[in-house]
Structure formats: structure tokens, C-alpha cells
């Protein structure tokens, strides 16, 4: 059966085939493929995906909004009188440290998110894309930078309400938060490694807490190490969490703790070099 055109004449098959072939050949010849995204563009795309997940499931921000405020209020009013004479005096020492503790605790969720994507098969689809292979993992970490920023701002606001007064002003506060985010990004590679290494999210959380819990509490977040026994003081002084907490505290106090800032940046570089390399190797073998 032939199809009649608007002019009433039915075209023959031998007239249609060459035209269609020429048209398709012309399209393939002239149509340029989009350029392959570079590492930065691919990482930013996956980072945007991580932020969209927060937009569609805002309840996951509970751990960086409600929980930090609870920590600030509880530790300040429970221990403030005993350790510093009053909660108002203790908050000056406590808030930068608790801010570090809260942000570091949220780093485990990067590994949990990766583990969920692996379990659902989404990760296998990402691996087939023609992009820089570690971009998927880096994107998760970049997306979590928003979580770290929200947690820091929420805790700072709560601290200002109950009496925290940073002598370093806005510059010191911003510098302290930026340094904390750099360290948290580096520390997140530990949770990312666990996300690729173990088989379910509960194990990821448990493995991450075995690192995060002692690192936070064997530090100077709550008390000055000078009040501790000698052997414990040595352990605390060499803890990376102690260095970042002291650096953030000094910046917000209006000082320039050059040694602590250098230690924090050095630990950040070491964490990325060690655990970043392990994560990429696990990713390539997955």
C-alpha cells in the first residue's frame, strides 16, 4: 500500500530510500558530539546530584540542624559550671570544639550514601559513563560540604544566642569555619573508604564510629589537655582533632595559631593522600 501525498501523487519506494539515507548521513556527518566532561565538571555534576538529594529529602538535615543545637545546650549547661565556673564562660572554650565534633561526626554519611548506591545498582550505572572515574566519589564529598556549612552556621548561631562572643570577629569566624570544612572534606575519605569496603550501611556506620568516637573524645574539645595525666596528654596532643579544634578556637578568639593551622592542613593532606588513594583503588576494583 502506498501513501498519497498532499499533491495526490504517491512517491515510489526507490525515491524515498536514497533521500532518507542521505539525510541520515548528513546528520551524522555534521552533528558534533558534545565534548567529554573534564574531572572538575564531572565532579561538580555529581556534587549537584548530592545536593538535589538533600532538597528532595530535607529530613536528612536533622543531624546538622537539631542535633548540633542539642549538643551545644547539653554540654554547656551540664559541664559549664563544674569546668569553668559558669556556662557563659565555658561556651567560649567549648563551642569551637563541639563545632568540630559535630561536623566530623557527619562525615560518615558520605560512606553511607555510597554504600546505598552500590546496593541499589546505581553505582554500576555511574561506572559506565564516559567521565573521570573518581568523579562520582568526589561529587559525594563536594555535596557534603553543604552539610558541613549548615552544621557550622547552626551551631554558631546557637552559641551566639547563649553567650558565645568570638573576639576574632567575622574574619576569624569565617576563617575557622573554612579551615574546619577543609579538614572535614579530607576526613570524609575515611567514611568513603568504608562505604566501598563493607557490604551494608549499618557496618559503614559502625566502622566509621570506631574511628570518629575515640578521635573526638581523646582531644581537647571539652577540657584543656594540661589537666590530664602525662601519658594521656601526649596522646591527646598528637590527635588531629585536637589540632583542628585548637586552630578553630584560636582563629575565633582573634589569634593566629600558625602551628595549629599548619598541623591541620598537614593532617588534611595526609588523609587525602592515604585514604583517598585507598578509596580510588577500591573503586577501580569494585
N, C-alpha and C positions, 0 to 999 in steps of 0.2 A: 504494500500500500504506500502510495506517495503522498507527500504533504503539499498542499496547494499554497502558494504564496499569495500575498495581498493582490498581486497583479493578475492572478488566475493561472499562472504557469508553474508547473511542478518542476523543480530542479532535478536533474539526474544525479545518481549517486556518484558518478565519476567526476562531477563538478564540485560536489561537497567535500570529498576526501582530500584533494590537494589543498583546498583553501584552509580546512581545519588543521592539516599538518603544517602548512606554512605559518599559520597564526601561532600554533603552539611552539614551533621552532623559534619564531621571532621573539616570543615572550621569554623563552629560556635563554636566548642569546642576549637580550637587552636587560632583563631583570637582574639587578645586582643583589647578591646575598648580603644581609646585614653583617657588619664586622663582628668578629668574635669578641665578647666582652673580656676586658683585662681583669687581673686579680682584684683591683680596687673596686671596679664597677660590679663584679660578681659578688664580692663580699658585702657591698652596700645593699645589693638587691636582696640577699638572704637576711641581712640585718633588718631591712624594711619588713620582710615577712615576719620576723620575730616580733617586731613592734605591732604589726597588724593583729597578731595573736593576742596581744595584751588588750588591744582595742575591742576585740570581739569577746574576750573573756576577762573583763576587768576585775573579777573576783580574785584573780591570781595575784593582784597587787596587795592583798591583805597583809602578806608578810613584810612588805616595805612601807606600809602606812600605819596600820593599827598596832602591830607587834612592836615596832620601834618606840612608839609613844609609851606603850606599856612598860617596856624595859627601862626607859628613862625615868618614869614616875616611880616604879618599884625600887630600883636601885638607889635613886636619890633619897627617897623618904625612908627606906628601910635601913640603909647604911650611913646616910649622911651625918646624923647626929653622933653616931659612935666613932666614925672615922675622921670627921673633920670639924665636929662641934655643932654644925647646923647643915641642913640640906642645901641652903643657899651657897655656902662656902664649898661644899663638896661637888656641886654641879659644875663648878669652874674646872675641876680636875677631871670629873667623870665623863662629861658629855663627849669630848673628842674621842675618848677611848671607847665608849659604848657605841658611838657612831661607826667606828672601825669594826667593832664586833658584829654589829647588825649587818653591815654591808658584806663582810666576809662570810657570814652565815648564808646569805642569799646566793653566793657563788655556786652552791651545789645544784641549783635549779637548771643551770646550763647543761650539766651532765644528764639530769633527769629528762629534759626536753629532747636531747639527742637520743637517749635510750628509748623514749616513746616513739620517736620517728622510725627508729630501727625496727621496733616491734610491729609497727603498722605497715611497714614496707615502703614508707615514703622515702627513706634514706636511699634505698636501692634505685629509685627513680632519679634522685638527685645525682647519683654517681654516673648515670648515663648521659648527663648533659655535657655539652662541649664547653665547659668552663674550667677555670683553675680549681683543682680538686679540693684543696683545703678551704675554699671559699664558703662552703656550707658550714663548717665548724667556726670559722672566723665570723661569719654572719650571726650565728647564735651569740657569740661573745659581744659583738657590737650592739646587738639588740638589748642585751642585758645591761649595757651602760646606762640605758634609760632607767632601769630598775635601781641601779646604784645611786643615780642622781636624785630620784624621787625619795629614796630612803634617807639620803643625807639631808635634803631640804626639809623633810617632815621632822626628823629628829632635831635639827637646828631650830625649827620653829617652836617645837615643844619645849626645848631648852630655854629659848628666849622668854617664853611665857612664864616659866617657873624661876627665872632669875639668872640665867646664863648671860654673861656680858663679855664678848670677845674683845680684848684690848687691841687686837690686830686690825679691827675694823673690817670693812667689806673686802679689802685686798687680802688680808690674812685668811679670812674665812673661805674665799674663793680659791686661794692657793692651796689651802688644806684639803678642800673637797676634791680639787683636781688631782692632787697627789694621791688621795685615797682611791679615786676611780682608776688611776693608772695601776696601782697595786692590786686592786680588785680584779681588773681585767687580766693581769698576769696570774693571780691566784686561781682564777676560774679554769685555767688549763688543767688543774688537778682534777676538778669535778668532771671536766670534759673527757679526760683520760678514763676515769671510772665509768662514764657513760658508754664508752666504746668497749670497755674491758669486760664488764659484767652483763648478766642477761636480763635483769629486771630492775625497775626503778626503785624498789624498796632496798635492794642491795646497793644501788648507787647512793641512796641517802645514807645508809648505814656506813658504807665505806668512807664517804665524804665526812661524816661526823667524827669518825675516828681520827681524822686529821684536824678538822676545824675546832672541835671541842677542847682538846688539850692546848692547841695553839692559842686560843682566846684566853683561857683561864690561867695558863702559865705565862702571863705577860703583866705589863704594868697598867692594864686597863682600869683596875679597881683600886689598887694601892701602889704606893711608891716601893720599888724593889729594895730600897735601903732598909726597910723594916723586916726583910725576910732573912732566913738563915743563909750563911755564906754559900753553901752548895746550891741552894735554890735560887739565890740571887744570880749566880753565874749562869744557870740555865735560862732564867728569865731575860738576862741581858743579851743573850745570843738568839733570842726568839725574834723572827722577822716581824711578828705582830707588835712586839714591844717597840721596834724601831719606827714602824709606821704610825703607831699611836703617839709616840713621843714627838714625832715630826709634825703630825697634825695638831697636836696640843700646843707645840711651840709656835707654829705659824698663826694659830688663832689667838695666842697670847700676845702676839706682836713681836716675837723674837724671830731670829733666823737660825734655826737649828741645822746648820750646814752639815754636820756629821750625820745626823739622823736622816736628813733628806737624801744624802748620798747613799747611806745604807739601804734606805727604802728603794731607791732607784736601782741599786745593785741587786737587791733581792728580786725585784721585778724582772730585771733582765735574766737573772739566773733561772727563775721559774719558767719563763717563756722558753729559754734555751733547752731546759731539761724536759719539762712536761709537754711543751709544745712539740718538740721533736718526737717524743713518745706517742703523742696523740696522732700526729700525721702518719707515723709508721703504722699504728693500729688501724687508722682509717684506710690506708692503702691495702692492708691485708684483710679488711673486713669483707 
